[in-house]
Amino acid sequence: ARRRRCPRAPRLRPSWTRRSALPWSAKRILWIAVAVSAVMSLRFAMIGAWPVLIFSVLDIGGLYAALHMFSRSRPPEERLQFHSDRIELERIDAKGRSSKIALPAYWTRLETQERPDGDCRLWLVFRQERHPIGICLGAAERRAIAPQIQHALQSQRN
């Protein structure tokens, strides 16, 4: 009996695998927020409402902490694995938790939807089940990976 080779499993992850520190544009927006907040709160401090200055510093500190936590978090990831009889979709969230969905390889199809706003959506469809894939990717990346997934699905049927 001849053994069938399964196609290489596409990994659906953003082109950037690790978020960098705050990009220059985010730093600039943060500095503008600091400047506006300082001017507004200094005016209140001059008329004797100095607690406004304290809350303004806390607000900007919270904004910085949120941006910093976002930039350091792990981006989500999806993995498609093609086996001889099934397709496994594994999703890994930002906290490292994973969930798996298994679909029969022969009966599963890829459905694409182009939206008027320029977005592209992908689904793995088996009977009445529709599982969105490429959620963590941008529209251009989904368009680029769709033919690869379609080719892998067709090779499973042959």
N, C-alpha and C positions, 0 to 999 in steps of 0.2 A: 504494500500500500504506500502510495506516495504521500508524503507529509506536506500539507499546505503551509506556506509561510504567511504570517500575518503582516500587514503593512505597519510601518513605524507609527507609533502612537503620537499624534499631534498634541503638543502642550499648549493650552490656551492661557497665555499669560501676557500682560502688557509688555510692550517693547522695553520698558524700564522695569527691571526686576527688583530694584531697591530704590525707594524714594530718597532723594538726596536731602541735605539740609535745606533750609528755606531758600527758594530761588530768589534772585535779585528782585524780581517784581513784587514778591510777597514782602520782602524786607522794606522795599520802598513804600508800599502801602502801609505797613506797620509804622514806619517813621512818620508818614503823613498823619496817621491817626494819633500818634504821640504828640505831634506838634499842635494839631487842632484841639486835642483834649487839654494840653497844657495851657493854651491861650484861653480856652473857655473856663477852665478851673481857676486860673490865676485871677481872672476878673472876679469870680466869686470869693476868692481868698482875700482880695483887697477890700471887699465890703464886709468882711468878717465871717463869711460862711466857709471857713477853712475845711470842714469835713468833706466838702465837695472835692477838694484836691486829693484827699485820701482815697475816696471811692473812684476817682478818675484813674489813679495809679493802679488800683486793684483791677479795674476794667481792662486796662491795657495789658497788665500782667496776665490776666486770664486769656486774653486774645493771643498773646505770645505763647502761652502754655498750650493752648488748643492747636495752634499752627505747628508747634514743635512736636507734639504728640502725633499729629497727622503725618508729618514728614518722616517720622521714625517708624511708623507702623508698617507691617508687612502687607504688600498688595495681595489681593485675592488671586487664586489660581484655579484652573480647571484642567483636567487630564482626560483625554479620550484614549481608551485602550481597546484595540480590536483583537478579539480572540476568534478562534475558528467558528464558534457557535454563538457568540454574544459580543455586545459592545458595552463597555463599562465607562460611565461618566463619573469621574470623581471630582468633587468640588472641595477646595480647601479655603477656608475663610481667613481673615486677618489674624485670628487668634490661634490658627493651626488646626482647628477642628475640621474633620473631613466627613463627607457623606458620599455614598456611592449609589448609583442607579445602574442596573443591568438590563439591557434590551436585547431581544433576539436579532442577530446580525442580518439574517436574510430578509426580514420583514420591516426593518427600520429604514426610514428615508430622511433626507435632509430637506428642510423647507426654508426658503429664504423670503424675506419681505423687505422690499425697498420702500422707505417712507418718504413722503414729500419734503420733510425737513432735512433730507440728506442722510438719515440714519439707515442702517441695515440691520435686520434682526435675523438670527438663525435659530432653528428648532430641530431637534431630533424627534421624529414622529413615529409612533408605533400604535396602530389602531386609533383609539381616541386619546391616547396619552401624548401630550406635547411637552417636551422638556427644552427650555431655552438654553442655548449654549453660547459661549463667547460673551457672557455678561461683563466680564472684566476687561474686554477689549474695546477699542475704539471702532468706529464704523469702517474706517479704511482697513484696519487689521482684520475685521470680520470678513470683509469682501475678499481679502487676500487669502484667508485660510479656507473659505468655503469650497473652492475647487479641490483642495487637498482632501478635505473630508468627503466630498462627493466621490472622488476617485477611490478612496479607501473603502467606502460603502459599496461601490460597484465591484471592486475586486473581491469583496466578501461574497458576493452573489455568484461569481463565476467559479 
